[in-house]
């Protein structure tokens, strides 16, 4: 069996609000309760993001999702419909632009909880097989 990532803990100020917003952005289901003290966001059949409420400011982390072109278009429409500002770089101004420098499309946003959320259509972390 290949190793697969099963779940991640996402620190947040309001776990229910963060789970609901992220699930709406991604177009996936979530639950107010799951195993443990978390609000799970069911990203795919193999990955759950467990929203974990923390005291104070949560550490800002980076999460990246690879999508098909159609899924990317739908995610971008949801960001726009929800009024979530997005940008073409991980850090920087919310320019409302899409990054196309790596052979696909990339968009970044910072809600919920100022994490760096990224969606891309072509992975720049993995080179295609020759």
N, C-alpha and C positions, 0 to 999 in steps of 0.2 A: 504494500500500500504506500502510495506517495504521501508525504507529509503535507497537510493542509492546515491553514489557519482556521480555527473554529469560531472564536469570539475574542473581542477586545473590550476592555473596560474604558469608557469615555468619561472623564471627570467633568462635572457640570454643576452650575448653581441651582438649577431647577430641572430635575431629571424628567419629570413628566412633560414640561414645556419643551425641553430640548428633544426628547424622543418624538413628540408629536410633530415638531417643526421639521426635524431631519427626515422623518418618515414621509411627510408631505413633499419635501424637496426631492427625495429619491423615488417617490411613488411606490413605497413598500409598506407592509403592515408593521404595527408596533403593539405593545401591550403595556398597561399601567403597572403590571406586576409580572414577575417571572421568577426563576430560581434565584434565591438570594434577595438582596435589597435593591435590585435593579429594575429599570424600565427597559426591556429589550426592544431593539429595532431589528427586524428580520430582513437584512439586506439581501440575502439569497438563501438557497437551500443549504448552503454550507457555511454561511457567515452571519453572526449576530453581533451587533454592537450593544453592549450593556451600559446604559446610561447610569452613572453613579453620582449621586449628589454628594458634594464636598462642601466643607465650611470654608469660607473665604474665596479667594480667586483661584479657579482651577488652573493648573499648568496648561499652557496652550500647546497642542499637539497637531501633527499633520496626518490627515487621512486622505487616501487617494482611491478613487473607484474607476475601473476601466469599463467602458460602456460601448455598445454598438453605436453606429451613427444615428439610428432611429431613437435609441434610448437617450443619447446625448441631446438630440433635438427636443425630446420631451422634457428632460431635466431642465434645459435652458428655458423652455416655456414656463415651467413651474416656478423657477427662480423669478422670472419676470412677473408672473401673475401674483406671486406672494410679495413682490416688492423687495426681494432680497438683492442687495447690491452685489455685483460680481466684477471680476477683473481678469486681466490676462497674465498676471504675474503672481507668485506666491505672496510677495510683500509689495506694498505700493498702493497707489490710488485706485479707487474703484472706478475704472475707466469704462466699464460696460463693454469690454472687448473680449474677443476669443483669441487665444494664442494658437498659431499654426506653425510654429518654428520647428517642430519635431516630427513632421510627417503626418500629423493628425490634428485634432482639435483639443484644446485644453481650456478649462475655465476654473477659476478659484472663487471661493466666497468664505465669509467668516462667521456665519451664523449656523448653529447656536454656539454660544460661549467663546467667541473669538478664536476658535480653532481654525486651522488652515484646512479647509475642505477643498478637494480637487477632484475633477472629473476629466477623463481623457479618453480618446478613442484609439490611440496607438501608444503603447508603452514605450517611453524613452529609457526605462530602466532595463528593458530586455531587448536585445537585438534579434531580429528575425534569423532563423536558421538559414545557412547558406544553401 
